[in-house]
Amino acid sequence: MSRRVAIVAGSRIPFAKSFTYYNNFTSQDLMTVALKDLVKKMNLEGAVLDDVALGGVIMHGSDWNLARECSLGSGLSPKTPAYDIRRACGTSLETVIAISNKILTGQANVGIAGGFDTNSDAPIEFQRSFAKKLMNFGFSKGAFSKISALSKFRPRDFKPHVPGVTEPRTGKSMGGHCEIMAQEWEIKREDQDLLAFESHQKAAKAYEEGFYDDLICSFGGLAKDSILRPNTKLEKLASLRPAFDKKSGKGTLTAGNSTALTDGASCVLLAEESYAKKMGWPILAYFVDAQVSAVDFVKGDGLLMAPTKAVADLLTRNQMTFDNFDFFEIHEAFAAQVLCTFKAWEDEKFCREELGLNKALGSIPRAKLNVKGGSLALGHPFGGTGGRIVAGLSKILHQNSGGKGLISVCTGGGMGVTAILEKN
């Protein structure tokens, strides 16, 4: 008898603009609160689960076993194992895939997947020269040796390295790469602003309807996502200056049509179908399949275009087209990135030459896109977005009494993580 992965429940803390509400909290704090809420909601205090997979992008050196530490603080039994995963912005979708695969192969019956990130607690590193000299000082014995080690320090050694969202192999920011994509695909500024406006409007309506009431737990003085702007206007978005290409006059990416730096955490409870039924848990949706892909962005491929390939391969393997889906959750890292992806899927030449298809993949109806708001409105804590999307889409499918949903997440490093969920 084949096994199926049931998505049972999800929890997250409100996503907050970095350097605001969560300034005094660590990644472990954020993730543990989300886990605790899920554990309490599902009456899992003291329960032994088969595994917990969590991950984040921005990590301190001391966070080498963070998933286990969060699990130990969540209320689950200390006998529940946990491990860390990291795949840039696709991290928590990757944790869902990992736990799902364990369930599908029979290695597990129940587990939690999730992710987190906080720029407000980003590690500030010093130069390697400083670290080496400091270690030499620490290992020195005797006053003379210590004085000699101290004498080797230079002012430049004390210059800190502040982390940024840049690609090591190109030196360009993610936004800078996306500007290049927007110009190559001729994405208009007006279309980007409209997508951002629609994201805020959909998210605001979802909040008014109470959609997020059982998905979010209050934390740090917040009861809902702080980035959401229900009253934003297209005129206001149009007035914003370019955020990445400020000199050429061609820049179209702004603070309004790009995701803000965000702090947050999310998690999802997954179980084998019969196990979920035995426990009396609701089955919101089922995990069907997933696919990852990568592009050669160093040699000219668009940094955030990998989901085009991942989605094409995923649909081909499952003998599906866009017409088979009722809902699409496309991560809005930048409005331009979403629009570039759409244009690529509609381009027959690109689909033939780059994706190996015999025709264009087709168009995604806007009415089916991010129907409860996307990352532009809700925020994007790098490692936490996938969990937010899986929990939200599962609830959408459940409320719809059935259907299929496609998830697509672009990531740093030129990768894409995609998945299919369904309810029947």
N, C-alpha and C positions, 0 to 999 in steps of 0.2 A: 504494500500500500504506500503510495507516494505521500511525502510530507509537505505541508504548507506552512509558511511563516505568517502568523497573524500579528498585525500591529494593534496593540491593545490600548495603549494610552501614551500621552506625552505631557511633559511639563517643561516650563522654562521661566526664567526670571525676565522682567522687562528688559529690553535692550536699551542701553543708555549711550548717549554721546560721550565719547571718551573724555576724560579729564573733568568730569562733572560729578555725577551722583556716586560713582563707585571708586572715587579716588583713593579711599582708605581700605579697599578690599583687594585680596589677592585672587588669582585664578582659582585656587583651591576653595576659597570662600564662595565664589560665584557658582562653581560647579556643584559644590556640596549642597548649597541651598536648593538648587534645581532638583538634585537627586532626592533630597529629603522630602520635597513636595510630592514627587512621584511615588516614593516609598509609602508615605502617609496616605496618599490618595488611594493607593491600591492595597492598603493593609498588609504591607510587606515587612513591617518591623520584625526583626529577628529572623527573617526568611533567608534560606540559603539558595541563591540563584546559581546557575551553571557558569555564568561569566558576565563580566561588565567590561565594555570597551569604551574608552573615552579618549579625547585628544584635543590639542590646541596647537596653535602656530607659534605664539610668543611664549617662550618658556624660560624660566630661570634654571641655572645648573642644578639647583637643589630640588627641582621638580622631576627628578629622574624616575619617580614611581608615583606620579600624581594620581593616576586613576585608582590605584589601590588606596591611597590616602583618602581620596574623596569617598570611596566605597566604605571605608572604615568609619567615616563620619556621617554616613547617610542614614543609619538605622538598620541597614541590612546586617545579617549575621557576619561576624568576622571570618567565617568559613567560606564566604563568597569571594572567589578570585576576581582579579581585575587587571587590565593591561592597557598600555598607551598606544595610540595610533596617530600618525600625522601625515596628511596629504594636503597641505596648504588650505585653501578655502573649501575644499571638498572633504575636510577631515571628518565631520560628524556624519556625512552621508556614507563615507567609507566605513565608519564604525557600524552603521546600520547594515551595510553589506557584509561585514565580517561576522557579526552575530547571526545574521540571517543564514549565511553559508554554514555556520556551525549547526544551526537548527536543521537545515536541509540535509546535511550529511549524517545527522543523528548524534553528533558530538554534544549537543545541548538541546534542552527542551524550553528553556526560558533564560532570557538575559536582557541587559539594558545597554543601549548604545547612546552616546552623546558627545558633546563637545563644548568648548568654551574659548574665550579670548578676552583679554583686557589690555588695551594699550596704556591704561592708567597705571599699570604695574609692570610696564616693560622693563626688562633688565638693561641697565646702563653699563656697558663694558668699557674697560680701559684698553689701551694699546697692548698688543702681545708683549712688547718690550717691557712694559710696566709689570705685567704678570710674571715674566721670567725673572726680572730683577727682584721682585718682591719675594719670589720663591727662593732665590739665592740668598736673600737676606734672612729668610726664615730658617734656612738650613745652615746658616753660618754659625760657627761656634767660637766664642770668645769675643771680647770687645773689639780687638783690632780687625777681625774678619768682618764683624758687623759694620764697623765704620767704613771699611773698604767697600762693602756691598752697597752701602748707602751713597757713597761718593759717585757711584756709577749712574745714579738717576739723573735724568735731564728734564727740563721743563716740558718738552714735547711728550714725555712719557705719561704725563698727567692729563693729557687731553682725552676726554671721554669720547667713546664712539656711540652716538645716539642712533638707535635702530630706525630704519625707514622702510617704506614699502617699495623697494627697488629690486630689480633683477640683477644678481651678481654678475652675470655674463654679459650684460649690455650696459649696466649703469643707469638705465632708464627706469622711471617709476612706472607702475602699472597704468596710471592715468596717461603718462606719456606714450606708452605703447598703444593704448586705446585711441589716442588722438590720431596716431598713424593709421590705425584700422579705419577710423571714421572717415579720414580723407581718402583712403584707398577705395572704400565702398560708397563714397559720396553720401554720407549720412548727414542730413540737414539738422541744424541746431533746433529748428522749430519742432521737428519730429522727436528729438530727444527730450525737449521740455514737455511735450505733450505726454510722452510715456511716463515721465516723472510725475506730472500732474495727476494722471489717471491712477498711478500707484497710490498716491496719498488719498485720493478720493475713495478708492476701493477699501483701503485700510480703515479710513475713518468710518465708512459705512459698516464695515465688519465689527468695529468696536461698538457702534451704536446698536447693532443687532445682538450684541452679547456673544459674538462668535469666540472671542478670546478669553471669556470669563473663566472657563475651566482649563485653559491651556497655560495661563500665566499666574504665577504667585507673586505677591507684592514683596518687594525687597529694596532696602536702601532708600526708603522714602518714595519709591515709585510704585504705581499700580498699573501703569501701561508704558509702552515704548515712548521714550522721550524725544525721538527724532521726528515722529509723526507730526505733520503740519496740516490739520484738517481744513484750515482756512487759506491755504496757499493759493495763489492766483497765477495764471499763465503769464500775466504782465510782470509779476514779481520775478518769476523764473527767467523771463526774457531779459530782465535788467541786470542779471548777474554777469560778472566778468569771467572770461576763461580762467580756469584754475591751473592748467598745466602748460598749454602753449600760449604764453602771455605776450609774445613779441611778434610773431609772424603775421598776425591779423587773421589767421585761418582757424584759430582755436575755437572749438565748439563745446568742450567739456567744462562744466561749471560745478560749483559746490551744490547746485540744485539738481543737476541731472547725473550726479555721481554719488555713490554711497559715502556717508560720513564715517570717520573712524568710530568704531562702536565697541562697547564692552557688553558681554552677556554670556549666557550658558543655556543649553537645552539638552533634553534627554528623552528617550523613547523606550517603552517596554515592549519587548517582542517575545512571542511564544509560539511553540508548535501548536497547530490548530486544535488537536484533540486535548492537549494540555490546557489550553486557554478555556475550552468548553468545560473541562473537568473542574477548573477553578471558578467557573461562573463569570468569567470576564467577558466584557463586550469585545467583539471583533470589529474594529473600525474599518480595516482594509487588510489586504494581503500584499506582501512583497513578492513580486513576480521574477524580476531579473534585473541585472545591472551591467554596465560597461564603462570602462575607463579608456582614455586615449590621450595622445600627446602630439604636439606639432613641433617642427624645427623653427622656433621663433628667432633663434640666433641668426639663421640664414634667410630670414624674411617672412616666414609665416606669421600671421597675426597671433600675438601672445595669447589672446583669449578666445581663439577660434577652435580649440580642440573639441569642445562639445559638438561641433558640427559632425565630426568623424565618429565620436562615441555614440551619438544618437543614431546616425545612419547604420552603424554596425549593430546596435541594439535592436533596431526595428527590423533589419534584414534577418537577423537570427530568429526573431519571433514572428516573422512573416506578417508584419504590421505596417501601417501607414499612419500619417497624421489623422486621417479620417476615423481611425479606431479609438481616438482619445476624446474624452469629454472635458478634461482639464489639463492645463499645462502650467507647470511651475518652473519658470525659467529665472534663475538667479540674476538679479539686476545689479551686478557689480557696477556697471555704468549703463545708462540708457543706450549709449552708442554701441556697447558690446552686444546687447540684446538685438538691436536693429541690424547690426552687421551679421549676426548669426541668422536672423530671419532672411536677410537678403541673399545670403549664401545658399540657404536651403531652397530658395526660389530660383536660383541661377542654374540653368541646365549645364552650362560648361563647367562650373565649379563642381557640381555634383558628379559629373562624369569623370573629370580629370583628378579631382582631389578625394572624392568619397567613393569612387568605384561603382557608382550607380549608372543605370542606363537612362535615367531621366531625372528631372528636378524632384527633390523630396516634397516640395509643395509649401503652402502657406499655413500659418497658424492663426485662426480667428482671434481677434482681440478680445471678444466676449468670453473666450475660454482661458485667457491668460491671467495668471496671478489674481484670481477673482477676489481674494481677501487681502490684496495688497502684496507688494514685493519688498525686496531689500532696500530700494530707494526710500520707501516710507517707513519701514519697520526697523531698518538698521542691519548691519552686517558684521557681527563679531566673527572673525574669520572661521574659527573652528566650530562655531555654534550655529551657523546658518543651515546646514543640512538637517540637523535635528528639528529645527523650527519648521522647515519645509515638509519633512516627512510627517510630523505630528499634524500640521495644518491640513495637508492634502488628504491624510487619512480621515480626518473629521469631515472634510468636504465630501468625500466619497460616501461616507456613512450617512451624512445628512441627505445626500442625493439618492440614497437607497440603491446605490450601484454605480458602475461606470469604471472607466480606466483613466489613470493620470500618468503623465510623463514628467520626470524631473530632470533638469539639466543645470549643472553647476560648473562654471569656469573657475580655474585656479591659477595661482602664480606658478611660474615654471613651465607655462604652456601646456597645461593638462586640463582634462575635462572629466567629470564624474556624472554619470547619468543612471537613472533607474526607472522602472515601471511599477506602479502600484495598481491594484484593482479591488473592486468590491462586487461580489455577485451572490 
